[in-house]
Structures are given as C-alpha cells and as structure tokens.
Amino acid sequence: MEYIEVPAPPPLDALVRCFWFRRGPVHAEAPQTVVPDGRMEVVLHLGEPFAELNERGTARRQAPALLAAC
C-alpha cells in the first residue's frame, strides 16, 4: 500500500489542509479503525471503494463519493 499527503496549493490552502492518496490492493488487509479528528473529508474512490464494517461486523462497500466528518 502507498499513502501520500500533498499540501493544498494557494489559494485552496486557506480552506483545504491537504489532499491524500492511497494506492494499492484493497483486499487482504486487516480492518482499521478510523478515529475522529475533527476534520471534514471529501472521499472520492477512483478505484475499488473500501468496505466498512457495521456494528455486527458485516461489510458493505462505501459509496464512490462521500463526505465524512466527526
């Protein structure tokens, strides 16, 4: 898996902290807990979307585009 963060260029840097990209196979990875950080994220899946687990442990694919905030 490859993960990179790129700072937003001006003038977007006034509103956007960074762009992040993850590349690599989606399968065969252990589930990861996402801890809220108080930031809003716009997620665009350009490849196969991630799966998310509900409270019963049942997986479902994320939407191709979503807005996440905590």
PDB file of N, CA, C, O and CB in Angstrom:
ATOM      1  N   MET A   1       0.840  -1.172   0.000  1.00  0.00           N
ATOM      2  CA  MET A   1       0.000   0.000   0.000  1.00  0.00           C
ATOM      3  C   MET A   1       0.886   1.237   0.000  1.00  0.00           C
ATOM      4  O   MET A   1       1.919   1.272   0.669  1.00  0.00           O
ATOM      5  CB  MET A   1      -0.956  -0.003   1.211  1.00  0.00           C
ATOM      6  N   GLU A   2       0.480   2.238  -0.745  1.00  0.00           N
ATOM      7  CA  GLU A   2       1.178   3.523  -0.800  1.00  0.00           C
ATOM      8  C   GLU A   2       0.224   4.608  -0.329  1.00  0.00           C
ATOM      9  O   GLU A   2      -0.914   4.681  -0.794  1.00  0.00           O
ATOM     10  CB  GLU A   2       1.702   3.828  -2.241  1.00  0.00           C
ATOM     11  N   TYR A   3       0.678   5.448   0.587  1.00  0.00           N
ATOM     12  CA  TYR A   3      -0.126   6.551   1.108  1.00  0.00           C
ATOM     13  C   TYR A   3       0.708   7.814   1.033  1.00  0.00           C
ATOM     14  O   TYR A   3       1.840   7.844   1.515  1.00  0.00           O
ATOM     15  CB  TYR A   3      -0.602   6.275   2.572  1.00  0.00           C
ATOM     16  N   ILE A   4       0.152   8.867   0.428  1.00  0.00           N
ATOM     17  CA  ILE A   4       0.860  10.147   0.382  1.00  0.00           C
ATOM     18  C   ILE A   4      -0.106  11.275   0.716  1.00  0.00           C
ATOM     19  O   ILE A   4      -1.300  11.184   0.433  1.00  0.00           O
ATOM     20  CB  ILE A   4       1.504  10.377  -1.010  1.00  0.00           C
ATOM     21  N   GLU A   5       0.414  12.336   1.317  1.00  0.00           N
ATOM     22  CA  GLU A   5      -0.327  13.568   1.562  1.00  0.00           C
ATOM     23  C   GLU A   5       0.367  14.692   0.809  1.00  0.00           C
ATOM     24  O   GLU A   5       1.592  14.803   0.822  1.00  0.00           O
ATOM     25  CB  GLU A   5      -0.422  13.887   3.090  1.00  0.00           C
ATOM     26  N   VAL A   6      -0.431  15.519   0.156  1.00  0.00           N
ATOM     27  CA  VAL A   6       0.092  16.646  -0.609  1.00  0.00           C
ATOM     28  C   VAL A   6      -0.568  17.908  -0.078  1.00  0.00           C
ATOM     29  O   VAL A   6      -1.796  17.987  -0.049  1.00  0.00           O
ATOM     30  CB  VAL A   6      -0.166  16.471  -2.149  1.00  0.00           C
ATOM     31  N   PRO A   7       0.216  18.901   0.344  1.00  0.00           N
ATOM     32  CA  PRO A   7      -0.388  20.157   0.815  1.00  0.00           C
ATOM     33  C   PRO A   7      -1.208  20.815  -0.295  1.00  0.00           C
ATOM     34  O   PRO A   7      -0.841  20.754  -1.468  1.00  0.00           O
ATOM     35  CB  PRO A   7       0.705  21.130   1.314  1.00  0.00           C
ATOM     36  N   ALA A   8      -2.306  21.436   0.083  1.00  0.00           N
ATOM     37  CA  ALA A   8      -3.140  22.149  -0.886  1.00  0.00           C
ATOM     38  C   ALA A   8      -2.392  23.395  -1.354  1.00  0.00           C
ATOM     39  O   ALA A   8      -1.775  24.089  -0.547  1.00  0.00           O
ATOM     40  CB  ALA A   8      -4.528  22.530  -0.266  1.00  0.00           C
ATOM     41  N   PRO A   9      -2.446  23.681  -2.657  1.00  0.00           N
ATOM     42  CA  PRO A   9      -1.769  24.875  -3.166  1.00  0.00           C
ATOM     43  C   PRO A   9      -2.622  26.117  -2.917  1.00  0.00           C
ATOM     44  O   PRO A   9      -3.835  26.015  -2.737  1.00  0.00           O
ATOM     45  CB  PRO A   9      -1.465  24.726  -4.673  1.00  0.00           C
ATOM     46  N   PRO A  10      -1.980  27.303  -2.908  1.00  0.00           N
ATOM     47  CA  PRO A  10      -2.742  28.544  -2.813  1.00  0.00           C
ATOM     48  C   PRO A  10      -3.660  28.673  -4.026  1.00  0.00           C
ATOM     49  O   PRO A  10      -3.264  28.239  -5.108  1.00  0.00           O
ATOM     50  CB  PRO A  10      -1.794  29.769  -2.709  1.00  0.00           C
ATOM     51  N   PRO A  11      -4.811  29.219  -3.920  1.00  0.00           N
ATOM     52  CA  PRO A  11      -5.469  29.772  -2.751  1.00  0.00           C
ATOM     53  C   PRO A  11      -6.271  28.723  -1.965  1.00  0.00           C
ATOM     54  O   PRO A  11      -6.882  29.059  -0.951  1.00  0.00           O
ATOM     55  CB  PRO A  11      -6.376  30.897  -3.173  1.00  0.00           C
ATOM     56  N   LEU A  12      -6.278  27.457  -2.416  1.00  0.00           N
ATOM     57  CA  LEU A  12      -7.039  26.425  -1.701  1.00  0.00           C
ATOM     58  C   LEU A  12      -6.543  26.195  -0.280  1.00  0.00           C
ATOM     59  O   LEU A  12      -7.308  25.748   0.574  1.00  0.00           O
ATOM     60  CB  LEU A  12      -6.980  25.125  -2.463  1.00  0.00           C
ATOM     61  N   ASP A  13      -5.282  26.493  -0.014  1.00  0.00           N
ATOM     62  CA  ASP A  13      -4.718  26.227   1.313  1.00  0.00           C
ATOM     63  C   ASP A  13      -5.404  27.025   2.419  1.00  0.00           C
ATOM     64  O   ASP A  13      -5.232  26.720   3.600  1.00  0.00           O
ATOM     65  CB  ASP A  13      -3.238  26.539   1.313  1.00  0.00           C
ATOM     66  N   ALA A  14      -6.173  28.034   2.052  1.00  0.00           N
ATOM     67  CA  ALA A  14      -6.937  28.781   3.056  1.00  0.00           C
ATOM     68  C   ALA A  14      -8.104  27.950   3.587  1.00  0.00           C
ATOM     69  O   ALA A  14      -8.592  28.205   4.688  1.00  0.00           O
ATOM     70  CB  ALA A  14      -7.458  30.100   2.461  1.00  0.00           C
ATOM     71  N   LEU A  15      -8.555  26.958   2.815  1.00  0.00           N
ATOM     72  CA  LEU A  15      -9.699  26.134   3.193  1.00  0.00           C
ATOM     73  C   LEU A  15      -9.378  24.648   3.301  1.00  0.00           C
ATOM     74  O   LEU A  15     -10.040  23.919   4.039  1.00  0.00           O
ATOM     75  CB  LEU A  15     -10.798  26.326   2.204  1.00  0.00           C
ATOM     76  N   VAL A  16      -8.365  24.199   2.570  1.00  0.00           N
ATOM     77  CA  VAL A  16      -8.047  22.769   2.479  1.00  0.00           C
ATOM     78  C   VAL A  16      -6.654  22.535   3.050  1.00  0.00           C
ATOM     79  O   VAL A  16      -5.689  23.167   2.619  1.00  0.00           O
ATOM     80  CB  VAL A  16      -8.130  22.264   1.000  1.00  0.00           C
ATOM     81  N   ARG A  17      -6.545  21.627   4.021  1.00  0.00           N
ATOM     82  CA  ARG A  17      -5.246  21.326   4.628  1.00  0.00           C
ATOM     83  C   ARG A  17      -4.363  20.534   3.685  1.00  0.00           C
ATOM     84  O   ARG A  17      -3.203  20.882   3.464  1.00  0.00           O
ATOM     85  CB  ARG A  17      -5.431  20.558   5.927  1.00  0.00           C
ATOM     86  N   CYS A  18      -4.931  19.442   3.118  1.00  0.00           N
ATOM     87  CA  CYS A  18      -4.129  18.602   2.235  1.00  0.00           C
ATOM     88  C   CYS A  18      -5.022  17.708   1.388  1.00  0.00           C
ATOM     89  O   CYS A  18      -6.219  17.575   1.640  1.00  0.00           O
ATOM     90  CB  CYS A  18      -3.144  17.752   3.045  1.00  0.00           C
ATOM     91  N   PHE A  19      -4.419  17.109   0.395  1.00  0.00           N
ATOM     92  CA  PHE A  19      -5.031  16.039  -0.381  1.00  0.00           C
ATOM     93  C   PHE A  19      -4.277  14.781  -0.020  1.00  0.00           C
ATOM     94  O   PHE A  19      -3.051  14.807   0.090  1.00  0.00           O
ATOM     95  CB  PHE A  19      -4.992  16.323  -1.937  1.00  0.00           C
ATOM     96  N   TRP A  20      -4.981  13.682   0.167  1.00  0.00           N
ATOM     97  CA  TRP A  20      -4.270  12.439   0.441  1.00  0.00           C
ATOM     98  C   TRP A  20      -4.702  11.381  -0.551  1.00  0.00           C
ATOM     99  O   TRP A  20      -5.837  11.362  -1.028  1.00  0.00           O
ATOM    100  CB  TRP A  20      -4.520  11.963   1.884  1.00  0.00           C
ATOM    101  N   PHE A  21      -3.765  10.507  -0.843  1.00  0.00           N
ATOM    102  CA  PHE A  21      -3.973   9.466  -1.834  1.00  0.00           C
ATOM    103  C   PHE A  21      -3.493   8.146  -1.267  1.00  0.00           C
ATOM    104  O   PHE A  21      -2.452   8.073  -0.614  1.00  0.00           O
ATOM    105  CB  PHE A  21      -3.244   9.796  -3.154  1.00  0.00           C
ATOM    106  N   ARG A  22      -4.263   7.115  -1.524  1.00  0.00           N
ATOM    107  CA  ARG A  22      -3.890   5.760  -1.127  1.00  0.00           C
ATOM    108  C   ARG A  22      -3.966   4.905  -2.368  1.00  0.00           C
ATOM    109  O   ARG A  22      -4.965   4.920  -3.088  1.00  0.00           O
ATOM    110  CB  ARG A  22      -4.815   5.201   0.017  1.00  0.00           C
ATOM    111  N   ARG A  23      -2.914   4.163  -2.613  1.00  0.00           N
ATOM    112  CA  ARG A  23      -2.861   3.321  -3.795  1.00  0.00           C
ATOM    113  C   ARG A  23      -2.416   1.924  -3.382  1.00  0.00           C
ATOM    114  O   ARG A  23      -1.536   1.765  -2.535  1.00  0.00           O
ATOM    115  CB  ARG A  23      -1.907   3.918  -4.866  1.00  0.00           C
ATOM    116  N   GLY A  24      -3.022   0.935  -3.979  1.00  0.00           N
ATOM    117  CA  GLY A  24      -2.647  -0.440  -3.700  1.00  0.00           C
ATOM    118  C   GLY A  24      -3.870  -1.315  -3.572  1.00  0.00           C
ATOM    119  O   GLY A  24      -4.997  -0.826  -3.641  1.00  0.00           O
ATOM    120  N   PRO A  25      -3.660  -2.598  -3.386  1.00  0.00           N
ATOM    121  CA  PRO A  25      -4.797  -3.512  -3.286  1.00  0.00           C
ATOM    122  C   PRO A  25      -5.662  -3.227  -2.066  1.00  0.00           C
ATOM    123  O   PRO A  25      -5.160  -2.887  -0.995  1.00  0.00           O
ATOM    124  CB  PRO A  25      -4.307  -4.943  -3.239  1.00  0.00           C
ATOM    125  N   VAL A  26      -6.955  -3.370  -2.246  1.00  0.00           N
ATOM    126  CA  VAL A  26      -7.903  -3.134  -1.161  1.00  0.00           C
ATOM    127  C   VAL A  26      -8.097  -4.394  -0.327  1.00  0.00           C
ATOM    128  O   VAL A  26      -8.339  -4.308   0.877  1.00  0.00           O
ATOM    129  CB  VAL A  26      -9.249  -2.657  -1.718  1.00  0.00           C
ATOM    130  N   HIS A  27      -7.996  -5.533  -0.939  1.00  0.00           N
ATOM    131  CA  HIS A  27      -8.246  -6.798  -0.247  1.00  0.00           C
ATOM    132  C   HIS A  27      -7.051  -7.222   0.608  1.00  0.00           C
ATOM    133  O   HIS A  27      -5.956  -6.672   0.482  1.00  0.00           O
ATOM    134  CB  HIS A  27      -8.576  -7.894  -1.260  1.00  0.00           C
ATOM    135  N   ALA A  28      -7.271  -8.177   1.453  1.00  0.00           N
ATOM    136  CA  ALA A  28      -6.234  -8.833   2.262  1.00  0.00           C
ATOM    137  C   ALA A  28      -5.616  -7.924   3.324  1.00  0.00           C
ATOM    138  O   ALA A  28      -4.518  -8.204   3.807  1.00  0.00           O
ATOM    139  CB  ALA A  28      -5.145  -9.348   1.362  1.00  0.00           C
ATOM    140  N   GLU A  29      -6.285  -6.867   3.685  1.00  0.00           N
ATOM    141  CA  GLU A  29      -5.796  -6.020   4.765  1.00  0.00           C
ATOM    142  C   GLU A  29      -6.699  -6.179   5.969  1.00  0.00           C
ATOM    143  O   GLU A  29      -7.908  -6.360   5.832  1.00  0.00           O
ATOM    144  CB  GLU A  29      -5.725  -4.542   4.326  1.00  0.00           C
ATOM    145  N   ALA A  30      -6.111  -6.112   7.142  1.00  0.00           N
ATOM    146  CA  ALA A  30      -6.894  -6.188   8.371  1.00  0.00           C
ATOM    147  C   ALA A  30      -7.740  -4.926   8.507  1.00  0.00           C
ATOM    148  O   ALA A  30      -7.323  -3.857   8.061  1.00  0.00           O
ATOM    149  CB  ALA A  30      -5.972  -6.370   9.610  1.00  0.00           C
ATOM    150  N   PRO A  31      -8.916  -5.031   9.112  1.00  0.00           N
ATOM    151  CA  PRO A  31      -9.741  -3.832   9.325  1.00  0.00           C
ATOM    152  C   PRO A  31      -8.984  -2.779  10.132  1.00  0.00           C
ATOM    153  O   PRO A  31      -8.204  -3.111  11.025  1.00  0.00           O
ATOM    154  CB  PRO A  31     -11.052  -4.202  10.046  1.00  0.00           C
ATOM    155  N   GLN A  32      -9.217  -1.523   9.812  1.00  0.00           N
ATOM    156  CA  GLN A  32      -8.589  -0.413  10.519  1.00  0.00           C
ATOM    157  C   GLN A  32      -9.673   0.485  11.099  1.00  0.00           C
ATOM    158  O   GLN A  32     -10.640   0.828  10.418  1.00  0.00           O
ATOM    159  CB  GLN A  32      -7.651   0.390   9.578  1.00  0.00           C
ATOM    160  N   THR A  33      -9.503   0.859  12.353  1.00  0.00           N
ATOM    161  CA  THR A  33     -10.424   1.788  12.998  1.00  0.00           C
ATOM    162  C   THR A  33     -10.046   3.205  12.618  1.00  0.00           C
ATOM    163  O   THR A  33      -8.875   3.578  12.691  1.00  0.00           O
ATOM    164  CB  THR A  33     -10.413   1.611  14.535  1.00  0.00           C
ATOM    165  N   VAL A  34     -11.018   3.992  12.216  1.00  0.00           N
ATOM    166  CA  VAL A  34     -10.785   5.400  11.892  1.00  0.00           C
ATOM    167  C   VAL A  34     -11.235   6.221  13.093  1.00  0.00           C
ATOM    168  O   VAL A  34     -12.403   6.193  13.480  1.00  0.00           O
ATOM    169  CB  VAL A  34     -11.549   5.833  10.577  1.00  0.00           C
ATOM    170  N   VAL A  35     -10.298   6.946  13.669  1.00  0.00           N
ATOM    171  CA  VAL A  35     -10.569   7.752  14.857  1.00  0.00           C
ATOM    172  C   VAL A  35     -10.926   9.172  14.419  1.00  0.00           C
ATOM    173  O   VAL A  35     -10.201   9.767  13.622  1.00  0.00           O
ATOM    174  CB  VAL A  35      -9.339   7.760  15.826  1.00  0.00           C
ATOM    175  N   PRO A  36     -12.028   9.723  14.924  1.00  0.00           N
ATOM    176  CA  PRO A  36     -12.401  11.087  14.547  1.00  0.00           C
ATOM    177  C   PRO A  36     -11.295  12.084  14.887  1.00  0.00           C
ATOM    178  O   PRO A  36     -10.699  12.020  15.963  1.00  0.00           O
ATOM    179  CB  PRO A  36     -13.701  11.492  15.246  1.00  0.00           C
ATOM    180  N   ASP A  37     -11.026  13.006  13.959  1.00  0.00           N
ATOM    181  CA  ASP A  37     -10.001  14.021  14.199  1.00  0.00           C
ATOM    182  C   ASP A  37     -10.554  15.441  14.124  1.00  0.00           C
ATOM    183  O   ASP A  37      -9.794  16.407  14.185  1.00  0.00           O
ATOM    184  CB  ASP A  37      -8.877  13.863  13.201  1.00  0.00           C
ATOM    185  N   GLY A  38     -11.880  15.572  13.993  1.00  0.00           N
ATOM    186  CA  GLY A  38     -12.488  16.899  13.957  1.00  0.00           C
ATOM    187  C   GLY A  38     -12.428  17.569  12.609  1.00  0.00           C
ATOM    188  O   GLY A  38     -12.850  18.717  12.471  1.00  0.00           O
ATOM    189  N   ARG A  39     -11.911  16.876  11.608  1.00  0.00           N
ATOM    190  CA  ARG A  39     -11.816  17.457  10.272  1.00  0.00           C
ATOM    191  C   ARG A  39     -12.833  16.821   9.343  1.00  0.00           C
ATOM    192  O   ARG A  39     -13.196  15.655   9.504  1.00  0.00           O
ATOM    193  CB  ARG A  39     -10.401  17.288   9.706  1.00  0.00           C
ATOM    194  N   MET A  40     -13.285  17.594   8.377  1.00  0.00           N
ATOM    195  CA  MET A  40     -14.187  17.089   7.352  1.00  0.00           C
ATOM    196  C   MET A  40     -13.339  16.539   6.214  1.00  0.00           C
ATOM    197  O   MET A  40     -12.302  17.108   5.872  1.00  0.00           O
ATOM    198  CB  MET A  40     -15.164  18.203   6.847  1.00  0.00           C
ATOM    199  N   GLU A  41     -13.781  15.436   5.634  1.00  0.00           N
ATOM    200  CA  GLU A  41     -13.073  14.849   4.499  1.00  0.00           C
ATOM    201  C   GLU A  41     -14.057  14.572   3.371  1.00  0.00           C
ATOM    202  O   GLU A  41     -15.160  14.075   3.598  1.00  0.00           O
ATOM    203  CB  GLU A  41     -12.342  13.548   4.916  1.00  0.00           C
ATOM    204  N   VAL A  42     -13.643  14.900   2.162  1.00  0.00           N
ATOM    205  CA  VAL A  42     -14.358  14.503   0.961  1.00  0.00           C
ATOM    206  C   VAL A  42     -13.581  13.320   0.405  1.00  0.00           C
ATOM    207  O   VAL A  42     -12.396  13.444   0.093  1.00  0.00           O
ATOM    208  CB  VAL A  42     -14.484  15.694  -0.094  1.00  0.00           C
ATOM    209  N   VAL A  43     -14.236  12.182   0.281  1.00  0.00           N
ATOM    210  CA  VAL A  43     -13.574  10.961  -0.183  1.00  0.00           C
ATOM    211  C   VAL A  43     -14.104  10.615  -1.567  1.00  0.00           C
ATOM    212  O   VAL A  43     -15.307  10.449  -1.764  1.00  0.00           O
ATOM    213  CB  VAL A  43     -13.802   9.778   0.812  1.00  0.00           C
ATOM    214  N   LEU A  44     -13.189  10.510  -2.518  1.00  0.00           N
ATOM    215  CA  LEU A  44     -13.521  10.112  -3.882  1.00  0.00           C
ATOM    216  C   LEU A  44     -12.760   8.826  -4.185  1.00  0.00           C
ATOM    217  O   LEU A  44     -11.530   8.829  -4.234  1.00  0.00           O
ATOM    218  CB  LEU A  44     -13.169  11.245  -4.919  1.00  0.00           C
ATOM    219  N   HIS A  45     -13.470   7.750  -4.383  1.00  0.00           N
ATOM    220  CA  HIS A  45     -12.832   6.476  -4.723  1.00  0.00           C
ATOM    221  C   HIS A  45     -12.630   6.437  -6.235  1.00  0.00           C
ATOM    222  O   HIS A  45     -13.597   6.373  -6.993  1.00  0.00           O
ATOM    223  CB  HIS A  45     -13.693   5.251  -4.235  1.00  0.00           C
ATOM    224  N   LEU A  46     -11.389   6.475  -6.665  1.00  0.00           N
ATOM    225  CA  LEU A  46     -11.087   6.414  -8.094  1.00  0.00           C
ATOM    226  C   LEU A  46     -10.888   4.975  -8.548  1.00  0.00           C
ATOM    227  O   LEU A  46     -10.788   4.701  -9.744  1.00  0.00           O
ATOM    228  CB  LEU A  46      -9.841   7.244  -8.415  1.00  0.00           C
ATOM    229  N   GLY A  47     -10.832   4.069  -7.599  1.00  0.00           N
ATOM    230  CA  GLY A  47     -10.717   2.645  -7.881  1.00  0.00           C
ATOM    231  C   GLY A  47     -11.801   1.915  -7.124  1.00  0.00           C
ATOM    232  O   GLY A  47     -12.909   2.429  -6.971  1.00  0.00           O
ATOM    233  N   GLU A  48     -11.498   0.730  -6.651  1.00  0.00           N
ATOM    234  CA  GLU A  48     -12.460  -0.059  -5.888  1.00  0.00           C
ATOM    235  C   GLU A  48     -12.673   0.576  -4.515  1.00  0.00           C
ATOM    236  O   GLU A  48     -11.704   0.771  -3.782  1.00  0.00           O
ATOM    237  CB  GLU A  48     -11.978  -1.525  -5.743  1.00  0.00           C
ATOM    238  N   PRO A  49     -13.912   0.903  -4.146  1.00  0.00           N
ATOM    239  CA  PRO A  49     -14.170   1.531  -2.841  1.00  0.00           C
ATOM    240  C   PRO A  49     -13.802   0.618  -1.680  1.00  0.00           C
ATOM    241  O   PRO A  49     -13.812  -0.606  -1.808  1.00  0.00           O
ATOM    242  CB  PRO A  49     -15.633   1.927  -2.730  1.00  0.00           C
ATOM    243  N   PHE A  50     -13.481   1.225  -0.555  1.00  0.00           N
ATOM    244  CA  PHE A  50     -13.224   0.475   0.670  1.00  0.00           C
ATOM    245  C   PHE A  50     -14.509  -0.190   1.135  1.00  0.00           C
ATOM    246  O   PHE A  50     -15.605   0.175   0.708  1.00  0.00           O
ATOM    247  CB  PHE A  50     -12.655   1.395   1.777  1.00  0.00           C
ATOM    248  N   ALA A  51     -14.358  -1.159   2.005  1.00  0.00           N
ATOM    249  CA  ALA A  51     -15.508  -1.750   2.683  1.00  0.00           C
ATOM    250  C   ALA A  51     -15.526  -1.176   4.089  1.00  0.00           C
ATOM    251  O   ALA A  51     -14.474  -0.910   4.670  1.00  0.00           O
ATOM    252  CB  ALA A  51     -15.440  -3.332   2.699  1.00  0.00           C
ATOM    253  N   GLU A  52     -16.713  -0.985   4.634  1.00  0.00           N
ATOM    254  CA  GLU A  52     -16.816  -0.557   6.022  1.00  0.00           C
ATOM    255  C   GLU A  52     -17.624  -1.599   6.778  1.00  0.00           C
ATOM    256  O   GLU A  52     -18.548  -2.202   6.232  1.00  0.00           O
ATOM    257  CB  GLU A  52     -17.469   0.857   6.139  1.00  0.00           C
ATOM    258  N   LEU A  53     -17.266  -1.802   8.037  1.00  0.00           N
ATOM    259  CA  LEU A  53     -17.940  -2.794   8.870  1.00  0.00           C
ATOM    260  C   LEU A  53     -18.949  -2.110   9.768  1.00  0.00           C
ATOM    261  O   LEU A  53     -18.653  -1.078  10.371  1.00  0.00           O
ATOM    262  CB  LEU A  53     -16.926  -3.590   9.710  1.00  0.00           C
ATOM    263  N   ASN A  54     -20.143  -2.681   9.860  1.00  0.00           N
ATOM    264  CA  ASN A  54     -21.124  -2.134  10.790  1.00  0.00           C
ATOM    265  C   ASN A  54     -20.900  -2.752  12.171  1.00  0.00           C
ATOM    266  O   ASN A  54     -19.961  -3.524  12.366  1.00  0.00           O
ATOM    267  CB  ASN A  54     -22.578  -2.399  10.290  1.00  0.00           C
ATOM    268  N   GLU A  55     -21.758  -2.413  13.115  1.00  0.00           N
ATOM    269  CA  GLU A  55     -21.567  -2.874  14.499  1.00  0.00           C
ATOM    270  C   GLU A  55     -21.663  -4.390  14.639  1.00  0.00           C
ATOM    271  O   GLU A  55     -21.189  -4.944  15.630  1.00  0.00           O
ATOM    272  CB  GLU A  55     -22.591  -2.224  15.403  1.00  0.00           C
ATOM    273  N   ARG A  56     -22.268  -5.074  13.663  1.00  0.00           N
ATOM    274  CA  ARG A  56     -22.355  -6.549  13.699  1.00  0.00           C
ATOM    275  C   ARG A  56     -21.194  -7.209  12.979  1.00  0.00           C
ATOM    276  O   ARG A  56     -21.084  -8.435  12.965  1.00  0.00           O
ATOM    277  CB  ARG A  56     -23.666  -7.019  13.078  1.00  0.00           C
ATOM    278  N   GLY A  57     -20.320  -6.394  12.375  1.00  0.00           N
ATOM    279  CA  GLY A  57     -19.172  -6.938  11.658  1.00  0.00           C
ATOM    280  C   GLY A  57     -19.470  -7.299  10.215  1.00  0.00           C
ATOM    281  O   GLY A  57     -18.668  -7.966   9.562  1.00  0.00           O
ATOM    282  N   THR A  58     -20.631  -6.860   9.707  1.00  0.00           N
ATOM    283  CA  THR A  58     -20.994  -7.113   8.320  1.00  0.00           C
ATOM    284  C   THR A  58     -20.391  -6.030   7.442  1.00  0.00           C
ATOM    285  O   THR A  58     -20.523  -4.840   7.731  1.00  0.00           O
ATOM    286  CB  THR A  58     -22.533  -7.169   8.148  1.00  0.00           C
ATOM    287  N   ALA A  59     -19.724  -6.445   6.362  1.00  0.00           N
ATOM    288  CA  ALA A  59     -19.053  -5.482   5.480  1.00  0.00           C
ATOM    289  C   ALA A  59     -19.997  -5.020   4.372  1.00  0.00           C
ATOM    290  O   ALA A  59     -20.837  -5.774   3.881  1.00  0.00           O
ATOM    291  CB  ALA A  59     -17.777  -6.103   4.869  1.00  0.00           C
ATOM    292  N   ARG A  60     -19.825  -3.739   3.994  1.00  0.00           N
ATOM    293  CA  ARG A  60     -20.510  -3.212   2.820  1.00  0.00           C
ATOM    294  C   ARG A  60     -19.576  -2.203   2.162  1.00  0.00           C
ATOM    295  O   ARG A  60     -18.800  -1.533   2.844  1.00  0.00           O
ATOM    296  CB  ARG A  60     -21.893  -2.555   3.199  1.00  0.00           C
ATOM    297  N   ARG A  61     -19.648  -2.098   0.862  1.00  0.00           N
ATOM    298  CA  ARG A  61     -18.796  -1.166   0.125  1.00  0.00           C
ATOM    299  C   ARG A  61     -19.235   0.268   0.371  1.00  0.00           C
ATOM    300  O   ARG A  61     -20.428   0.567   0.433  1.00  0.00           O
ATOM    301  CB  ARG A  61     -18.824  -1.478  -1.378  1.00  0.00           C
ATOM    302  N   GLN A  62     -18.252   1.148   0.510  1.00  0.00           N
ATOM    303  CA  GLN A  62     -18.561   2.569   0.622  1.00  0.00           C
ATOM    304  C   GLN A  62     -19.047   3.086  -0.723  1.00  0.00           C
ATOM    305  O   GLN A  62     -18.809   2.478  -1.766  1.00  0.00           O
ATOM    306  CB  GLN A  62     -17.328   3.371   1.103  1.00  0.00           C
ATOM    307  N   ALA A  63     -19.727   4.211  -0.675  1.00  0.00           N
ATOM    308  CA  ALA A  63     -20.163   4.877  -1.909  1.00  0.00           C
ATOM    309  C   ALA A  63     -18.934   5.379  -2.679  1.00  0.00           C
ATOM    310  O   ALA A  63     -17.882   5.584  -2.072  1.00  0.00           O
ATOM    311  CB  ALA A  63     -21.139   6.063  -1.589  1.00  0.00           C
ATOM    312  N   PRO A  64     -19.040   5.580  -3.991  1.00  0.00           N
ATOM    313  CA  PRO A  64     -17.900   6.084  -4.764  1.00  0.00           C
ATOM    314  C   PRO A  64     -17.455   7.485  -4.340  1.00  0.00           C
ATOM    315  O   PRO A  64     -16.300   7.856  -4.548  1.00  0.00           O
ATOM    316  CB  PRO A  64     -18.249   6.096  -6.232  1.00  0.00           C
ATOM    317  N   ALA A  65     -18.362   8.262  -3.746  1.00  0.00           N
ATOM    318  CA  ALA A  65     -18.029   9.593  -3.238  1.00  0.00           C
ATOM    319  C   ALA A  65     -18.798   9.792  -1.932  1.00  0.00           C
ATOM    320  O   ALA A  65     -19.979   9.458  -1.838  1.00  0.00           O
ATOM    321  CB  ALA A  65     -18.378  10.722  -4.291  1.00  0.00           C
ATOM    322  N   LEU A  66     -18.111  10.340  -0.927  1.00  0.00           N
ATOM    323  CA  LEU A  66     -18.788  10.580   0.340  1.00  0.00           C
ATOM    324  C   LEU A  66     -18.145  11.726   1.091  1.00  0.00           C
ATOM    325  O   LEU A  66     -16.999  12.094   0.834  1.00  0.00           O
ATOM    326  CB  LEU A  66     -18.780   9.326   1.196  1.00  0.00           C
ATOM    327  N   LEU A  67     -18.896  12.282   2.019  1.00  0.00           N
ATOM    328  CA  LEU A  67     -18.432  13.349   2.889  1.00  0.00           C
ATOM    329  C   LEU A  67     -18.415  12.784   4.304  1.00  0.00           C
ATOM    330  O   LEU A  67     -19.434  12.302   4.798  1.00  0.00           O
ATOM    331  CB  LEU A  67     -19.345  14.634   2.781  1.00  0.00           C
ATOM    332  N   ALA A  68     -17.275  12.842   4.944  1.00  0.00           N
ATOM    333  CA  ALA A  68     -17.143  12.288   6.299  1.00  0.00           C
ATOM    334  C   ALA A  68     -16.690  13.404   7.252  1.00  0.00           C
ATOM    335  O   ALA A  68     -15.783  14.174   6.938  1.00  0.00           O
ATOM    336  CB  ALA A  68     -16.124  11.086   6.322  1.00  0.00           C
ATOM    337  N   ALA A  69     -17.330  13.473   8.401  1.00  0.00           N
ATOM    338  CA  ALA A  69     -16.965  14.474   9.405  1.00  0.00           C
ATOM    339  C   ALA A  69     -17.331  13.966  10.781  1.00  0.00           C
ATOM    340  O   ALA A  69     -18.380  13.350  10.971  1.00  0.00           O
ATOM    341  CB  ALA A  69     -17.660  15.823   9.125  1.00  0.00           C
ATOM    342  N   CYS A  70     -16.462  14.227  11.738  1.00  0.00           N
ATOM    343  CA  CYS A  70     -16.720  13.853  13.135  1.00  0.00           C
ATOM    344  C   CYS A  70     -16.225  14.950  14.043  1.00  0.00           C
ATOM    345  O   CYS A  70     -16.343  14.841  15.263  1.00  0.00           O
ATOM    346  CB  CYS A  70     -16.045  12.509  13.494  1.00  0.00           C
TER     347      CYS A  70
END
